Amino acid sequence: MDGEHVGSNRLSLIPSTDLVDASTEVVQLLSSEGDDADLPAVLESLDDTKCRTILTQLDDPKSAGQLSDECSMSNSTVYRKLELLREAALVREYTEVRRDGPNATLYERDFTEISIGLDDSGEFTMRVMRRERDAEERLATFWSAMKEES
């Protein structure tokens, strides 16, 4: 696990924030081919000024409290906007397990680029570019999904 996120009393379930070489490791996903991103949800969240503000602050994993301070928004507003961004598959949620206290829920931007266009039949298309996930990131996503189910 990435030492940057691991202290003596913490077990990190957060993937490394190191960016991969975009020219070789970015995976292109079409929303109609297995990506969770939904065009109306993406458009709704990108139309929201507060959602856009949160996205600009998520260059590193952050808690809702940190986002509240950095974005000058109430905690309840941040949580509502994070939920919109999660439903649009633009933000991922992670849990940092702490041995010395309560676990921390952190959020991370989950795309590098979004392209919206029109196909030959006049239908809107969307392509969401994401970093390729390594085994550690897939494990973190698995644990976050397990947390949601419990």
C-alpha positions as CSV (number, residue, x, y, z in Angstrom):
1,M,0.0,0.0,0.0
2,D,1.1,3.5,-0.6
3,G,3.1,4.8,2.4
4,E,1.7,8.3,1.8
5,H,-1.6,7.2,3.2
6,V,-0.5,4.7,5.8
7,G,0.4,5.8,9.4
8,S,1.3,3.6,12.3
9,N,-2.3,3.6,13.4
10,R,-4.0,3.6,10.0
11,L,-4.7,1.0,7.4
12,S,-5.4,2.7,4.1
13,L,-8.0,1.4,1.7
14,I,-7.3,4.4,-0.6
15,P,-5.5,3.9,-3.9
16,S,-2.4,5.8,-4.6
17,T,-3.1,9.2,-6.1
18,D,-0.1,9.1,-8.4
19,L,-1.2,9.7,-11.9
20,V,-0.3,7.1,-14.6
21,D,1.1,8.0,-18.0
22,A,-2.0,9.2,-19.8
23,S,-0.6,8.2,-23.2
24,T,-0.4,4.5,-22.4
25,E,-2.6,3.7,-19.3
26,V,-5.8,5.7,-19.6
27,V,-8.8,3.5,-20.4
28,Q,-11.5,5.0,-22.6
29,L,-15.0,3.8,-21.7
30,L,-18.2,4.6,-23.6
31,S,-21.1,5.1,-21.3
32,S,-23.1,2.6,-23.3
33,E,-20.5,-0.1,-22.9
34,G,-20.4,-0.9,-19.2
35,D,-19.5,2.5,-17.8
36,D,-21.7,3.6,-14.9
37,A,-21.8,7.2,-16.1
38,D,-25.3,8.3,-17.2
39,L,-25.5,11.2,-19.6
40,P,-28.4,13.0,-17.9
41,A,-26.8,12.6,-14.4
42,V,-23.5,13.8,-15.7
43,L,-25.0,16.8,-17.4
44,E,-27.1,17.6,-14.2
45,S,-24.0,17.5,-12.0
46,L,-21.8,19.5,-14.3
47,D,-24.5,22.1,-14.6
48,D,-24.4,22.6,-10.8
49,T,-21.9,25.3,-9.8
50,K,-21.3,23.7,-6.4
51,C,-20.7,20.3,-7.9
52,R,-18.1,21.9,-10.3
53,T,-16.5,23.6,-7.3
54,I,-16.2,20.3,-5.4
55,L,-14.7,18.6,-8.5
56,T,-12.0,21.2,-8.8
57,Q,-10.9,20.6,-5.2
58,L,-10.7,16.8,-5.6
59,D,-7.2,16.6,-7.0
60,D,-6.4,14.4,-3.9
61,P,-8.7,12.3,-1.8
62,K,-10.5,14.5,0.7
63,S,-13.2,14.1,3.4
64,A,-16.5,15.9,3.3
65,G,-15.3,18.1,6.1
66,Q,-12.2,19.1,4.2
67,L,-14.3,19.9,1.1
68,S,-16.8,21.9,3.3
69,D,-13.9,24.1,4.5
70,E,-12.2,24.4,1.1
71,C,-15.4,25.1,-0.8
72,S,-17.0,27.3,1.8
73,M,-20.2,25.1,1.9
74,S,-22.1,23.6,4.7
75,N,-21.5,19.9,5.4
76,S,-25.1,19.0,4.4
77,T,-24.6,20.8,1.0
78,V,-21.3,19.0,0.4
79,Y,-22.9,15.6,1.2
80,R,-25.8,16.3,-1.2
81,K,-23.5,17.4,-4.0
82,L,-21.2,14.4,-3.4
83,E,-24.2,12.1,-3.7
84,L,-25.1,13.7,-7.1
85,L,-21.5,13.3,-8.3
86,R,-21.4,9.7,-7.1
87,E,-24.7,8.9,-8.9
88,A,-23.2,10.4,-12.1
89,A,-20.1,8.2,-11.5
90,L,-17.8,11.3,-11.4
91,V,-16.6,10.8,-7.8
92,R,-15.5,7.6,-6.0
93,E,-15.8,7.1,-2.2
94,Y,-13.1,5.3,-0.1
95,T,-12.8,4.3,3.5
96,E,-9.6,4.9,5.5
97,V,-9.6,2.4,8.3
98,R,-8.0,3.8,11.4
99,R,-6.9,1.6,14.3
100,D,-6.8,4.6,16.7
101,G,-10.2,6.1,16.0
102,P,-13.2,6.3,13.7
103,N,-12.8,5.4,10.1
104,A,-12.6,8.2,7.5
105,T,-14.6,8.4,4.3
106,L,-12.7,10.1,1.6
107,Y,-13.8,11.2,-1.9
108,E,-11.8,11.3,-5.2
109,R,-12.5,12.6,-8.7
110,D,-13.1,9.5,-10.9
111,F,-12.4,10.8,-14.4
112,T,-9.7,12.6,-16.4
113,E,-11.9,13.9,-19.3
114,I,-15.5,13.8,-20.4
115,S,-16.5,14.2,-24.1
116,I,-20.0,14.7,-25.3
117,G,-21.0,14.6,-28.9
118,L,-23.6,13.6,-31.5
119,D,-23.4,10.4,-33.5
120,D,-24.5,10.0,-37.1
121,S,-28.1,9.3,-36.0
122,G,-28.3,12.5,-34.0
123,E,-28.1,10.8,-30.6
124,F,-25.9,12.2,-27.9
125,T,-22.9,10.1,-27.0
126,M,-20.6,10.4,-24.0
127,R,-17.1,9.2,-23.4
128,V,-15.6,9.2,-19.9
129,M,-11.8,8.9,-19.7
130,R,-10.6,7.3,-16.5
131,R,-7.2,6.2,-15.2
132,E,-6.6,2.5,-15.4
133,R,-7.2,0.9,-11.9
134,D,-4.6,-1.4,-10.5
135,A,-5.3,-4.3,-8.1
136,E,-5.0,-2.1,-5.0
137,E,-7.6,0.4,-6.4
138,R,-10.0,-2.4,-7.3
139,L,-9.6,-3.8,-3.8
140,A,-10.4,-0.3,-2.3
141,T,-13.5,-0.1,-4.6
142,F,-14.6,-3.6,-3.4
143,W,-14.3,-2.6,0.3
144,S,-16.2,0.6,-0.3
145,A,-19.0,-1.4,-2.0
146,M,-19.0,-3.8,0.9
147,K,-19.4,-0.9,3.3
148,E,-22.4,0.4,1.4
149,E,-24.1,-2.9,1.6
150,S,-23.6,-3.3,5.4
